[in-house]
């Protein structure tokens, strides 16, 4: 019996939902735990083995794509995330991460091709939200797209603020932190500091607000002591998925120690950034300038 296109798509969606609800095997669970522990080489080996054994394993391709994003390998990230989306087209998260892969590709491409990749990125983020309007991570990614991309390429601060408002309706703390980030991008630093303070008054261990306010201190040179304290708090907390990594955190901490006149502490922080990511160029430059 032949199936028309709409029946084929429906069949694919049913398979994707069924697969999403299936319990993980021992190897799948072990691979996910390795990924969460940032044992990337071991996780990559196990996920690659799982994908070779079961080519229709969308989750394996999703994680291989995430590992490629961590390594800034845009070609591999794109390949695996496109495969995950093709295998599970109803999965909002997979569309979101495919958008991230397109964004990384655009950032690494020349000006002539960047526009095309950014359009693909936004289309993927839009699809992630169409599938799940409550996907806060998708809204946060779209917010960053709007605040970072020029208006002629589809960006705009008013759209970024609108996404922050939408996130606030879903999660007050996350939305206020997101809005503070937009205020930083809009150079409204006093308002941003006040909003980060308000979030932390309610939730003192909010990683995103701690990091955001520490980053703002590094950018502005204001409230340096608070910034150092808050970034040090981040070091004792688990970083949320796709938030600023350890290398970026240590680099910002080094910047703050420099502003505070403590070159020895700055050196330790920059070296910590390079230990976390030996390819982190901004920490390399900062360390060279310190010598």
HULINRA-V228024 format. One record per residue. N is the residue number from 1. SS is DSSP state (h for helix, s for strand, l for the rest). PHI is phi in degrees with one decimal (* if undefined). BURIAL is + if it has 16 or more other C-alpha atoms within 10 Angstrom, else -. Layout:
n={N:N}
ss={SS:SS}
phi={PHI:PHI}
burial={BURIAL:BURIAL}
This chain:
n={1:2:3:4:5:6:7:8:9:10:11:12:13:14:15:16:17:18:19:20:21:22:23:24:25:26:27:28:29:30:31:32:33:34:35:36:37:38:39:40:41:42:43:44:45:46:47:48:49:50:51:52:53:54:55:56:57:58:59:60:61:62:63:64:65:66:67:68:69:70:71:72:73:74:75:76:77:78:79:80:81:82:83:84:85:86:87:88:89:90:91:92:93:94:95:96:97:98:99:100:101:102:103:104:105:106:107:108:109:110:111:112:113:114:115:116:117:118:119:120:121:122:123:124:125:126:127:128:129:130:131:132:133:134:135:136:137:138:139:140:141:142:143:144:145:146:147:148:149:150:151:152:153:154:155:156:157:158:159:160:161:162:163:164:165:166:167:168:169:170:171:172:173:174:175:176:177:178:179:180:181:182:183:184:185:186:187:188:189:190:191:192:193:194:195:196:197:198:199:200:201:202:203:204:205:206:207:208:209:210:211:212:213:214:215:216:217:218:219:220:221:222:223:224:225:226:227:228:229:230:231:232:233:234:235:236:237:238:239:240:241:242:243:244:245:246:247:248:249:250:251:252:253:254:255:256:257:258:259:260:261:262:263:264:265:266:267:268:269:270:271:272:273:274:275:276:277:278:279:280:281:282:283:284:285:286:287:288:289:290:291}
ss={l:l:l:l:h:h:h:h:h:h:h:h:h:h:h:h:h:h:h:h:h:l:l:l:l:h:h:h:h:h:h:h:h:h:h:h:l:l:l:h:h:h:h:h:h:h:h:h:h:h:h:h:h:l:l:l:l:h:h:h:h:h:h:h:h:h:h:h:h:h:l:l:l:h:h:h:h:h:h:h:h:h:h:h:h:h:h:l:l:l:l:h:h:h:h:h:h:h:h:h:h:h:h:h:h:h:h:h:l:l:h:h:h:h:h:h:h:h:h:h:h:h:h:h:h:h:h:h:h:h:h:l:l:l:l:h:h:h:h:h:h:h:h:h:h:h:h:h:l:l:h:h:h:l:l:l:h:h:h:h:h:h:h:h:h:h:h:h:h:h:l:h:h:h:h:h:h:h:h:h:h:h:h:h:h:l:l:l:h:h:h:h:h:h:h:h:h:h:h:h:h:h:l:l:l:l:h:h:h:h:h:h:h:h:h:h:h:h:h:h:l:l:l:h:h:h:h:h:h:h:h:h:h:h:h:l:l:l:l:l:l:l:l:l:l:h:h:h:h:h:h:h:h:h:h:h:h:h:h:l:l:l:h:h:h:h:h:h:h:h:h:h:h:h:h:h:l:l:l:l:h:h:h:h:h:h:h:h:h:h:l}
phi={*:-87.4:-114.8:-79.1:-60.6:-66.6:-69.0:-62.6:-63.1:-59.9:-62.2:-63.3:-65.3:-62.0:-62.2:-64.4:-64.2:-63.7:-65.4:-65.2:-90.3:-75.2:-67.0:-75.8:-74.8:-61.1:-66.7:-62.3:-63.9:-63.0:-64.9:-63.4:-67.1:-63.4:-61.9:-62.5:-83.1:60.1:-91.6:-66.0:-63.1:-67.1:-63.6:-61.2:-61.7:-71.3:-65.5:-63.0:-65.0:-65.4:-66.7:-68.6:-72.3:-133.8:-59.0:-91.3:-79.8:-64.0:-64.0:-61.0:-68.0:-58.1:-70.5:-62.7:-66.1:-64.9:-64.1:-68.0:-62.4:-60.3:-86.7:57.9:-96.5:-65.7:-65.5:-67.5:-60.1:-62.8:-58.7:-72.0:-71.8:-63.7:-65.7:-60.5:-65.2:-66.7:-83.2:-137.4:-66.9:-92.5:-90.2:-61.2:-60.3:-66.4:-65.7:-59.8:-71.6:-64.0:-59.9:-61.1:-65.1:-66.2:-63.3:-61.2:-61.1:-62.7:-64.7:-96.2:-98.6:-77.6:-59.7:-70.0:-101.0:-59.2:-57.9:-63.7:-67.3:-66.9:-63.2:-63.5:-58.2:-63.5:-61.5:-69.0:-62.2:-61.0:-67.6:-58.5:-73.3:-61.9:-75.5:-150.7:-62.0:-92.8:-75.6:-64.6:-62.8:-66.8:-64.8:-64.7:-66.7:-65.9:-58.2:-63.9:-59.1:-62.9:-80.4:-99.9:-94.8:-59.0:-57.6:-69.1:-108.7:102.8:-88.1:155.0:-63.9:-61.7:-70.7:-64.0:-61.9:-63.5:-67.3:-60.9:-63.7:-65.4:-65.9:-59.5:-66.8:-91.2:-155.1:-58.2:-64.1:-63.5:-69.3:-66.1:-65.1:-62.5:-64.4:-59.9:-62.5:-67.2:-60.9:-62.3:-60.9:-88.9:61.0:-101.0:-69.2:-62.9:-64.2:-66.0:-56.4:-62.5:-72.1:-59.8:-61.1:-64.9:-63.1:-71.7:-65.3:-86.6:-139.1:-61.8:-106.1:-73.4:-58.7:-63.7:-71.5:-62.0:-66.2:-60.2:-72.0:-64.7:-61.4:-64.0:-61.3:-67.7:-69.0:-94.5:75.9:-99.9:52.5:-61.4:-62.3:-60.4:-61.4:-61.6:-62.3:-73.0:-69.2:-65.4:-63.3:-58.9:-61.3:-94.3:-116.1:-70.6:-78.3:-60.7:-55.4:63.9:-93.2:-57.8:-81.5:-63.0:-62.4:-64.7:-62.6:-65.2:-63.2:-63.6:-63.4:-61.5:-58.7:-68.2:-62.5:-62.5:-63.4:-87.3:80.6:-107.3:-68.7:-63.6:-67.8:-62.9:-61.5:-59.8:-66.6:-63.6:-64.7:-64.5:-62.5:-73.5:-67.3:-71.2:-149.0:-59.7:-97.3:-75.0:-63.7:-65.4:-70.8:-60.0:-65.5:-64.2:-69.4:-62.0:-67.4:-74.1:-74.9}
burial={-:-:-:-:-:-:-:-:-:-:-:+:+:-:-:+:-:-:+:-:-:-:-:-:-:-:-:+:-:+:+:+:-:+:+:-:-:-:-:+:-:-:+:+:-:+:+:+:-:+:+:-:-:-:-:+:+:+:+:+:+:+:+:+:+:+:+:+:+:-:-:-:+:+:-:+:+:+:+:+:+:+:+:+:+:+:+:+:+:+:+:+:+:+:+:+:+:+:+:+:+:+:+:+:+:+:+:-:-:-:-:-:-:+:+:-:+:+:+:+:+:+:+:+:+:+:+:+:+:-:-:-:-:+:+:+:+:+:+:+:+:+:+:+:+:+:+:+:-:-:-:-:-:+:+:+:+:-:+:+:+:-:+:+:+:+:+:+:-:-:-:-:+:+:+:+:+:+:+:+:+:+:+:+:+:-:-:-:+:-:-:+:+:-:+:+:+:+:+:+:-:-:-:-:+:+:+:+:+:+:+:+:+:+:+:+:+:+:-:-:-:+:-:+:-:-:+:+:-:+:+:+:+:+:-:-:-:-:+:-:-:-:-:-:-:+:+:+:+:+:+:+:+:+:+:+:+:+:+:-:-:-:+:-:+:+:+:+:+:+:+:+:+:+:-:-:+:-:-:+:-:+:+:+:-:+:+:-:-:-:-}
